[in-house]
Amino acid sequence: REHQNLSEDIALKFRYLELRQPQLQHNLRLRSKVGHIIRSHLIDKGFIEVETPTLFRVTPEGAQEFVVPTRYPGKFYSLVQSPQQYKQLLMCGGIEKYFQVARCYRDEGFRADRQPEFTQIDIEMAFIRRDDIIGLIQGLLVDAWKQILNMELEVPFPVMTYQQAMEKYGTDKPDTRFEYQIVNITDVFKETDLNVFRN
């Protein structure tokens, strides 16, 4: 029986059976392989992998944090949004290049581009320039695409400024696969008698 025909409630109830499906098996193995490639690439570049704690004190960052009660009344831990303060501590402690595959938690509610728990690759380097980090990430992606998909990516990757992205696409994370770009036609209508266009 095709698992796509199952209702979500049934699929979640019998998740251990659903996980036997070839597509889900493939997804898990692919994720594992990508993780191995990332770790190998960064370690070959002189990085060390450091695991930072998940429980921390509440910090004044942008997103809401999940809190974890302790056995002491009125005392709580916070689930980290990202290991920002640990990054700074490691940098000050002389760890100039480190990374981790970090679990992050943000209590932001369910939205199209948000979820409460996710994984991010956290990379820190001391005394670098913009081109250093761009080159590192390009090399990492080229390596991953080659090993996973046997595809050769062209480098350097296209680059646009924030201003260019906002003017052409109206967002700072444009999907450049589509050619639908914003065109400024202010000059065309600046002499019109229609106020709605002129202003």
Accessible surface in RSA format (square Angstrom, percent):
REM  Atomic radii and reference values for relative SASA: ProtOr
REM  Chains: A
REM  Algorithm: Lee & Richards
REM  Probe-radius: 1.40
REM  Slices: 20
REM RES _ NUM      All-atoms   Total-Side   Main-Chain    Non-polar    All polar
REM                ABS   REL    ABS   REL    ABS   REL    ABS   REL    ABS   REL
RES ARG A   1   229.46  96.3 152.67  77.8  76.79 182.8  72.16  98.6 157.30  95.3
RES GLU A   2   109.47  62.8 106.19  80.3   3.28   7.8  41.40  80.1  68.07  55.6
RES HIS A   3    31.67  17.3  26.24  18.2   5.43  13.9  14.40  14.8  17.27  20.1
RES GLN A   4   126.58  70.8  94.66  69.2  31.92  76.0  61.39 130.7  65.19  49.4
RES ASN A   5   119.67  82.5  84.92  82.1  34.76  83.7  27.92  67.2  91.75  88.7
RES LEU A   6    49.40  27.5  30.76  22.0  18.64  46.9  32.67  22.9  16.73  45.0
RES SER A   7    63.11  53.3  46.68  62.3  16.44  37.9  53.54 114.0   9.57  13.4
RES GLU A   8   131.22  75.3 118.38  89.6  12.84  30.6  43.71  84.5  87.51  71.5
RES ASP A   9   114.07  79.9 105.51 105.0   8.56  20.2  30.12  70.9  83.95  83.7
RES ILE A  10    75.93  43.2  75.89  56.5   0.04   0.1  75.89  54.6   0.04   0.1
RES ALA A  11    10.33   9.5   9.68  14.9   0.65   1.5  10.33  14.5   0.00   0.0
RES LEU A  12   101.50  56.5  86.14  61.6  15.36  38.6  86.46  60.7  15.03  40.5
RES LYS A  13   149.65  73.0 119.69  73.4  29.96  71.3  76.27  68.6  73.39  78.2
RES PHE A  14    75.57  37.8  74.77  46.3   0.80   2.1  74.77  45.3   0.80   2.3
RES ARG A  15   105.82  44.4 105.46  53.8   0.36   0.9  34.51  47.2  71.31  43.2
RES TYR A  16   132.62  61.9 122.56  69.7  10.06  26.2  95.91  72.1  36.72  45.3
RES LEU A  17    75.23  41.9  70.96  50.8   4.26  10.7  71.18  50.0   4.04  10.9
RES GLU A  18    21.15  12.1  16.83  12.7   4.32  10.3   4.83   9.3  16.32  13.3
RES LEU A  19    61.83  34.4  61.83  44.2   0.00   0.0  61.83  43.4   0.00   0.0
RES ARG A  20   162.73  68.3 144.51  73.7  18.21  43.4  54.62  74.7 108.10  65.5
RES GLN A  21    45.07  25.2  44.06  32.2   1.01   2.4   1.22   2.6  43.85  33.3
RES PRO A  22   105.61  77.0  96.07  87.6   9.54  34.7 101.87  84.1   3.74  23.3
RES GLN A  23    97.48  54.5  93.04  68.0   4.44  10.6  38.38  81.7  59.09  44.8
RES LEU A  24    33.90  18.9  33.59  24.0   0.32   0.8  33.71  23.7   0.19   0.5
RES GLN A  25    63.39  35.4  62.60  45.7   0.79   1.9  20.58  43.8  42.81  32.5
RES HIS A  26    99.85  54.6  94.84  65.9   5.02  12.8  60.12  62.0  39.73  46.2
RES ASN A  27    65.27  45.0  59.56  57.6   5.71  13.7  24.02  57.8  41.24  39.9
RES LEU A  28    98.84  55.0  92.71  66.3   6.12  15.4  93.16  65.4   5.68  15.3
RES ARG A  29   165.88  69.6 158.10  80.6   7.78  18.5  63.30  86.5 102.58  62.2
RES LEU A  30    62.58  34.9  58.15  41.6   4.44  11.2  61.92  43.5   0.66   1.8
RES ARG A  31   148.82  62.5 140.30  71.5   8.52  20.3  58.01  79.3  90.80  55.0
RES SER A  32    78.59  66.4  62.54  83.5  16.04  37.0  35.06  74.7  43.53  61.0
RES LYS A  33   101.82  49.7  96.16  59.0   5.66  13.5  59.97  54.0  41.86  44.6
RES VAL A  34    47.85  31.5  47.85  43.3   0.00   0.0  47.85  41.6   0.00   0.0
RES GLY A  35    14.84  18.3   0.00   N/A  14.84  18.3  14.55  39.9   0.29   0.6
RES HIS A  36   122.85  67.1 118.29  82.2   4.56  11.7  75.56  77.9  47.29  55.0
RES ILE A  37     3.88   2.2   2.04   1.5   1.85   4.4   3.55   2.6   0.34   0.9
RES ILE A  38    15.66   8.9  15.66  11.7   0.00   0.0  15.66  11.3   0.00   0.0
RES ARG A  39    85.08  35.7  85.08  43.4   0.00   0.0  29.63  40.5  55.45  33.6
RES SER A  40    43.33  36.6  37.05  49.5   6.28  14.5  32.09  68.3  11.24  15.8
RES HIS A  41    21.11  11.5  17.34  12.1   3.77   9.6  14.25  14.7   6.86   8.0
RES LEU A  42     0.00   0.0   0.00   0.0   0.00   0.0   0.00   0.0   0.00   0.0
RES ILE A  43    92.21  52.5  82.57  61.5   9.64  23.2  82.57  59.5   9.64  26.2
RES ASP A  44   121.14  84.9  85.34  84.9  35.80  84.7  28.23  66.5  92.90  92.7
RES LYS A  45   105.76  51.6  93.49  57.4  12.27  29.2  42.08  37.9  63.68  67.8
RES GLY A  46    50.80  62.7   0.00   N/A  50.80  62.7  32.96  90.5  17.84  40.0
RES PHE A  47     5.20   2.6   0.65   0.4   4.55  11.8   0.65   0.4   4.55  13.0
RES ILE A  48    84.92  48.3  82.18  61.2   2.74   6.6  84.92  61.1   0.00   0.0
RES GLU A  49    74.68  42.9  45.32  34.3  29.35  69.9  18.53  35.8  56.14  45.8
RES VAL A  50    33.73  22.2  30.77  27.9   2.96   7.1  33.73  29.3   0.00   0.0
RES GLU A  51   159.57  91.6 132.20 100.0  27.37  65.2  46.47  89.9 113.09  92.3
RES THR A  52    17.87  12.7   7.32   7.4  10.55  25.1   5.50   7.4  12.37  18.7
RES PRO A  53    74.29  54.1  61.91  56.4  12.38  45.0  73.24  60.5   1.04   6.5
RES THR A  54    54.69  38.9  48.80  49.5   5.89  14.0  21.09  28.3  33.60  50.8
RES LEU A  55    77.56  43.2  67.60  48.4   9.96  25.0  67.60  47.5   9.96  26.8
RES PHE A  56    40.49  20.3  37.03  22.9   3.46   9.0  40.49  24.5   0.00   0.0
RES ARG A  57   175.44  73.7 167.97  85.6   7.47  17.8  54.80  74.9 120.63  73.1
RES VAL A  58    88.28  58.1  72.35  65.5  15.92  38.4  72.35  62.9  15.92  43.2
RES THR A  59    12.47   8.9   6.50   6.6   5.97  14.2   5.11   6.9   7.35  11.1
RES PRO A  60   138.83 101.2 100.19  91.3  38.64 140.5 114.02  94.1  24.81 154.2
RES GLU A  61    73.70  42.3  45.58  34.5  28.12  67.0  29.98  58.0  43.72  35.7
RES GLY A  62    87.71 108.2   0.00   N/A  87.71 108.2  45.60 125.1  42.11  94.3
RES ALA A  63    17.33  15.9   4.34   6.7  12.99  29.5   9.20  13.0   8.12  21.5
RES GLN A  64   128.30  71.7 124.60  91.1   3.69   8.8  35.17  74.9  93.12  70.6
RES GLU A  65    26.39  15.2   9.60   7.3  16.80  40.0   5.59  10.8  20.80  17.0
RES PHE A  66    64.43  32.2  62.21  38.5   2.21   5.8  64.43  39.1   0.00   0.0
RES VAL A  67    83.42  54.9  63.96  57.9  19.46  46.9  63.96  55.6  19.46  52.8
RES VAL A  68    48.27  31.8  47.68  43.2   0.59   1.4  48.27  41.9   0.00   0.0
RES PRO A  69    95.63  69.7  79.85  72.8  15.78  57.3  79.93  66.0  15.70  97.6
RES THR A  70    44.04  31.3  17.58  17.8  26.46  63.1  27.20  36.5  16.83  25.4
RES ARG A  71   213.11  89.5 172.84  88.1  40.28  95.9  60.83  83.1 152.28  92.3
RES TYR A  72   139.70  65.2 138.36  78.7   1.34   3.5  97.65  73.4  42.05  51.8
RES PRO A  73   130.50  95.1 102.26  93.2  28.25 102.7 114.41  94.5  16.09 100.0
RES GLY A  74    67.31  83.0   0.00   N/A  67.31  83.0  32.06  88.0  35.26  79.0
RES LYS A  75   131.86  64.3 129.29  79.3   2.56   6.1  72.63  65.4  59.23  63.1
RES PHE A  76   109.83  54.9  82.31  51.0  27.52  71.6  82.31  49.9  27.52  78.8
RES TYR A  77   101.46  47.4 101.40  57.7   0.06   0.2  53.36  40.1  48.10  59.3
RES SER A  78     0.74   0.6   0.74   1.0   0.00   0.0   0.06   0.1   0.68   1.0
RES LEU A  79    35.67  19.9  35.67  25.5   0.00   0.0  35.67  25.1   0.00   0.0
RES VAL A  80    11.44   7.5   9.07   8.2   2.37   5.7  11.44   9.9   0.00   0.0
RES GLN A  81     6.29   3.5   5.05   3.7   1.24   2.9   0.23   0.5   6.05   4.6
RES SER A  82    15.65  13.2  10.91  14.6   4.75  10.9   2.57   5.5  13.09  18.3
RES PRO A  83     2.50   1.8   1.69   1.5   0.82   3.0   2.50   2.1   0.00   0.0
RES GLN A  84    70.61  39.5  69.97  51.1   0.64   1.5  24.46  52.1  46.14  35.0
RES GLN A  85    76.94  43.0  69.90  51.1   7.03  16.7  22.65  48.2  54.28  41.2
RES TYR A  86    32.20  15.0  31.56  18.0   0.64   1.7  26.43  19.9   5.77   7.1
RES LYS A  87    22.72  11.1  22.72  13.9   0.00   0.0   2.22   2.0  20.50  21.8
RES GLN A  88    95.36  53.3  92.39  67.5   2.98   7.1  38.71  82.4  56.65  43.0
RES LEU A  89   125.42  69.8 119.01  85.1   6.41  16.1 123.04  86.4   2.37   6.4
RES LEU A  90    33.50  18.7  32.11  23.0   1.39   3.5  33.50  23.5   0.00   0.0
RES MET A  91    45.50  23.6  30.67  20.3  14.83  35.3  28.55  24.3  16.95  22.5
RES CYS A  92   116.94  88.5  77.29  86.2  39.65  93.2  32.41  82.1  84.53  91.2
RES GLY A  93    61.70  76.1   0.00   N/A  61.70  76.1  33.16  91.0  28.54  63.9
RES GLY A  94    53.15  65.5   0.00   N/A  53.15  65.5  31.40  86.2  21.74  48.7
RES ILE A  95    52.35  29.8  50.28  37.5   2.07   5.0  52.35  37.7   0.00   0.0
RES GLU A  96    97.59  56.0  93.13  70.5   4.45  10.6  19.72  38.1  77.87  63.6
RES LYS A  97    71.91  35.1  66.76  41.0   5.15  12.3  34.62  31.2  37.29  39.7
RES TYR A  98     0.00   0.0   0.00   0.0   0.00   0.0   0.00   0.0   0.00   0.0
RES PHE A  99     0.00   0.0   0.00   0.0   0.00   0.0   0.00   0.0   0.00   0.0
RES GLN A 100     8.33   4.7   8.33   6.1   0.00   0.0   2.56   5.5   5.76   4.4
RES VAL A 101    46.82  30.8  25.84  23.4  20.98  50.6  25.84  22.4  20.98  56.9
RES ALA A 102     4.99   4.6   2.82   4.4   2.16   4.9   4.99   7.0   0.00   0.0
RES ARG A 103    99.02  41.6  89.70  45.7   9.32  22.2  49.63  67.8  49.38  29.9
RES CYS A 104     0.00   0.0   0.00   0.0   0.00   0.0   0.00   0.0   0.00   0.0
RES TYR A 105    35.40  16.5  35.40  20.1   0.00   0.0  14.69  11.0  20.71  25.5
RES ARG A 106    67.36  28.3  66.76  34.0   0.60   1.4   2.67   3.6  64.70  39.2
RES ASP A 107    64.08  44.9  57.55  57.3   6.53  15.4   1.04   2.4  63.04  62.9
RES GLU A 108    50.14  28.8  26.49  20.0  23.66  56.3  15.76  30.5  34.39  28.1
RES GLY A 109    43.01  53.0   0.00   N/A  43.01  53.0  36.34  99.7   6.66  14.9
RES PHE A 110   176.18  88.1 145.38  90.0  30.79  80.1 145.94  88.5  30.24  86.5
RES ARG A 111   133.96  56.2 114.30  58.3  19.66  46.8  64.34  87.9  69.63  42.2
RES ALA A 112   120.47 110.8  67.69 104.5  52.78 120.1  81.01 114.1  39.46 104.5
RES ASP A 113    86.90  60.9  60.17  59.9  26.74  63.2  43.03 101.3  43.87  43.8
RES ARG A 114    98.35  41.3  85.53  43.6  12.83  30.5  16.27  22.2  82.09  49.7
RES GLN A 115   103.30  57.8  97.08  71.0   6.22  14.8  28.68  61.0  74.63  56.6
RES PRO A 116    42.71  31.1  41.59  37.9   1.12   4.1  42.57  35.1   0.14   0.9
RES GLU A 117    80.06  46.0  70.58  53.4   9.48  22.6  13.72  26.5  66.34  54.2
RES PHE A 118    44.99  22.5  41.59  25.8   3.40   8.9  44.99  27.3   0.00   0.0
RES THR A 119    41.99  29.9  13.91  14.1  28.08  66.9  13.63  18.3  28.36  42.9
RES GLN A 120    48.40  27.1  42.67  31.2   5.73  13.7  23.86  50.8  24.54  18.6
RES ILE A 121    73.84  42.0  48.36  36.0  25.48  61.4  48.36  34.8  25.48  69.2
RES ASP A 122     7.65   5.4   6.71   6.7   0.93   2.2   0.93   2.2   6.71   6.7
RES ILE A 123    30.91  17.6  10.60   7.9  20.30  48.9  10.60   7.6  20.30  55.1
RES GLU A 124    40.54  23.3  39.17  29.6   1.37   3.3   1.37   2.7  39.17  32.0
RES MET A 125    37.00  19.2  18.70  12.4  18.30  43.6  18.70  15.9  18.30  24.2
RES ALA A 126    25.94  23.9  10.38  16.0  15.57  35.4  15.42  21.7  10.52  27.9
RES PHE A 127   195.66  97.9 148.81  92.2  46.85 121.9 162.75  98.7  32.91  94.2
RES ILE A 128    67.67  38.5  38.46  28.7  29.21  70.4  39.72  28.6  27.95  75.9
RES ARG A 129   196.34  82.4 188.97  96.3   7.38  17.6  66.88  91.4 129.46  78.5
RES ARG A 130   168.54  70.8 154.38  78.7  14.16  33.7  71.10  97.2  97.44  59.1
RES ASP A 131    98.77  69.2  90.31  89.9   8.46  20.0  33.01  77.7  65.76  65.6
RES ASP A 132    66.40  46.5  54.92  54.7  11.48  27.2  14.73  34.7  51.67  51.5
RES ILE A 133    53.77  30.6  53.77  40.1   0.00   0.0  53.77  38.7   0.00   0.0
RES ILE A 134    57.17  32.5  52.98  39.5   4.19  10.1  56.94  41.0   0.23   0.6
RES GLY A 135    37.75  46.6   0.00   N/A  37.75  46.6  27.76  76.2   9.99  22.4
RES LEU A 136    18.42  10.3   9.66   6.9   8.76  22.0  16.55  11.6   1.88   5.0
RES ILE A 137    59.70  34.0  59.70  44.5   0.00   0.0  59.70  43.0   0.00   0.0
RES GLN A 138    23.45  13.1  23.45  17.1   0.00   0.0   6.00  12.8  17.46  13.2
RES GLY A 139    28.25  34.8   0.00   N/A  28.25  34.8  25.40  69.7   2.85   6.4
RES LEU A 140     8.43   4.7   8.43   6.0   0.00   0.0   8.43   5.9   0.00   0.0
RES LEU A 141    61.12  34.0  61.12  43.7   0.00   0.0  61.12  42.9   0.00   0.0
RES VAL A 142    36.36  23.9  36.36  32.9   0.00   0.0  36.36  31.6   0.00   0.0
RES ASP A 143    40.75  28.5  36.55  36.4   4.20   9.9  11.96  28.1  28.79  28.7
RES ALA A 144     9.17   8.4   8.94  13.8   0.22   0.5   9.14  12.9   0.02   0.1
RES TRP A 145    95.61  38.4  95.07  46.0   0.55   1.3  83.19  44.4  12.42  20.2
RES LYS A 146    86.75  42.3  81.90  50.3   4.85  11.5  55.16  49.7  31.58  33.6
RES GLN A 147    91.32  51.1  69.24  50.6  22.08  52.6  28.21  60.0  63.11  47.9
RES ILE A 148    42.89  24.4  17.35  12.9  25.54  61.6  17.66  12.7  25.23  68.5
RES LEU A 149    97.90  54.5  76.51  54.7  21.39  53.8  81.66  57.3  16.24  43.7
RES ASN A 150   112.42  77.5  94.47  91.3  17.95  43.2  27.12  65.3  85.30  82.5
RES MET A 151    91.75  47.5  88.19  58.4   3.56   8.5  72.80  61.9  18.95  25.1
RES GLU A 152   123.16  70.7  97.97  74.1  25.18  60.0  55.80 107.9  67.36  55.0
RES LEU A 153    46.07  25.7  33.73  24.1  12.34  31.0  35.33  24.8  10.74  28.9
RES GLU A 154   157.37  90.3 141.47 107.0  15.90  37.8  60.12 116.3  97.25  79.4
RES VAL A 155    84.27  55.5  57.10  51.7  27.18  65.5  57.68  50.1  26.59  72.1
RES PRO A 156   113.96  83.1  98.70  90.0  15.26  55.5  99.01  81.7  14.95  92.9
RES PHE A 157    53.11  26.6  49.31  30.5   3.81   9.9  49.31  29.9   3.81  10.9
RES PRO A 158   136.65  99.6 105.39  96.1  31.26 113.6 117.36  96.9  19.29 119.9
RES VAL A 159   102.98  67.8  66.04  59.8  36.95  89.0  70.63  61.4  32.35  87.7
RES MET A 160    71.07  36.8  47.65  31.5  23.42  55.8  48.86  41.5  22.21  29.4
RES THR A 161    78.60  55.9  71.37  72.4   7.23  17.2  75.37 101.2   3.23   4.9
RES TYR A 162   148.04  69.1 133.75  76.1  14.29  37.2 105.24  79.1  42.80  52.8
RES GLN A 163   118.43  66.2 114.48  83.7   3.94   9.4  36.27  77.2  82.16  62.3
RES GLN A 164    77.47  43.3  76.75  56.1   0.72   1.7  18.49  39.4  58.98  44.7
RES ALA A 165     3.95   3.6   3.95   6.1   0.00   0.0   3.95   5.6   0.00   0.0
RES MET A 166    71.18  36.9  62.84  41.6   8.34  19.9  61.82  52.6   9.36  12.4
RES GLU A 167   103.29  59.3  88.75  67.1  14.54  34.6  44.60  86.3  58.69  47.9
RES LYS A 168    92.44  45.1  92.39  56.7   0.06   0.1  41.48  37.3  50.96  54.3
RES TYR A 169    42.78  20.0  20.59  11.7  22.19  57.7  12.46   9.4  30.32  37.4
RES GLY A 170    39.98  49.3   0.00   N/A  39.98  49.3  14.86  40.8  25.12  56.3
RES THR A 171    44.77  31.8  41.00  41.6   3.77   9.0  36.55  49.1   8.21  12.4
RES ASP A 172    88.58  62.0  62.68  62.4  25.90  61.2  11.44  26.9  77.14  76.9
RES LYS A 173   152.66  74.5 129.48  79.4  23.18  55.2  99.23  89.3  53.43  56.9
RES PRO A 174    32.95  24.0  12.78  11.7  20.17  73.3  14.19  11.7  18.76 116.6
RES ASP A 175    61.11  42.8  44.96  44.8  16.15  38.2  35.99  84.7  25.12  25.0
RES THR A 176    74.64  53.1  58.92  59.7  15.72  37.5  26.11  35.1  48.53  73.4
RES ARG A 177   192.34  80.8 158.64  80.9  33.70  80.2  80.04 109.4 112.30  68.1
RES PHE A 178   109.55  54.8 106.07  65.7   3.47   9.0 108.74  65.9   0.80   2.3
RES GLU A 179   141.50  81.2 121.93  92.2  19.58  46.6  64.53 124.8  76.97  62.8
RES TYR A 180   195.87  91.4 175.92 100.1  19.95  51.9 132.83  99.8  63.05  77.7
RES GLN A 181    72.48  40.5  49.41  36.1  23.07  54.9   9.63  20.5  62.85  47.7
RES ILE A 182   100.38  57.1  83.70  62.4  16.68  40.2  89.39  64.4  11.00  29.8
RES VAL A 183   112.96  74.3  91.35  82.7  21.61  52.1  94.18  81.8  18.78  50.9
RES ASN A 184   126.51  87.2  92.37  89.3  34.14  82.2  40.74  98.1  85.77  82.9
RES ILE A 185    87.01  49.5  83.19  62.0   3.82   9.2  84.59  60.9   2.42   6.6
RES THR A 186    89.83  63.9  80.26  81.4   9.57  22.8  65.88  88.5  23.95  36.2
RES ASP A 187   106.96  74.9  94.85  94.4  12.11  28.6  28.12  66.2  78.84  78.6
RES VAL A 188   109.75  72.2  80.02  72.4  29.73  71.6  87.93  76.4  21.83  59.2
RES PHE A 189    64.97  32.5  64.95  40.2   0.02   0.1  64.97  39.4   0.00   0.0
RES LYS A 190   108.93  53.1  98.53  60.5  10.41  24.8  51.57  46.4  57.36  61.1
RES GLU A 191   142.58  81.9 120.03  90.8  22.54  53.7  57.34 110.9  85.24  69.6
RES THR A 192    30.90  22.0  19.53  19.8  11.37  27.1  17.32  23.3  13.58  20.5
RES ASP A 193   129.60  90.8 109.16 108.7  20.44  48.3  34.72  81.7  94.88  94.6
RES LEU A 194   104.32  58.1 102.27  73.2   2.05   5.1 104.32  73.3   0.00   0.0
RES ASN A 195    85.70  59.1  78.76  76.1   6.94  16.7  20.37  49.0  65.33  63.1
RES VAL A 196   124.56  82.0  92.26  83.5  32.30  77.8 101.89  88.5  22.68  61.5
RES PHE A 197   110.46  55.3  88.87  55.0  21.59  56.2  91.62  55.5  18.84  53.9
RES ARG A 198   113.05  47.5  91.40  46.6  21.65  51.5  25.35  34.6  87.70  53.1
RES ASN A 199   150.05 103.5  83.76  80.9  66.29 159.6  53.23 128.1  96.82  93.6
END  Absolute sums over single chains surface
CHAIN  1 A    15656.2      12848.4       2807.9       8846.5       6809.7
END  Absolute sums over all chains
TOTAL         15656.2      12848.4       2807.9       8846.5       6809.7
